[in-house]
Amino acid sequence: TPVAGLLLATGHGTLGWTMAAGTGRVIADIVSGKAPDIDITGLNMARYG
């Protein structure tokens, strides 16, 4: 996001509960300064143009 330090974990739709554990893991890795164990390259907002 344009706001430094702001992380958004949205867009799960009907899979919210299913995706929550993976999302939490990714956010925890990012906040801790580690590279996420889960590949997130296709999840960047820039993909929408």
Summary of the structure (lengths in Angstrom):
residues: 49
radius of gyration: 11.4
end to end distance: 14.3
largest distance: 29.5
contacts: 70
relative contact order: 0.14
helix: 53%
strand: 0%
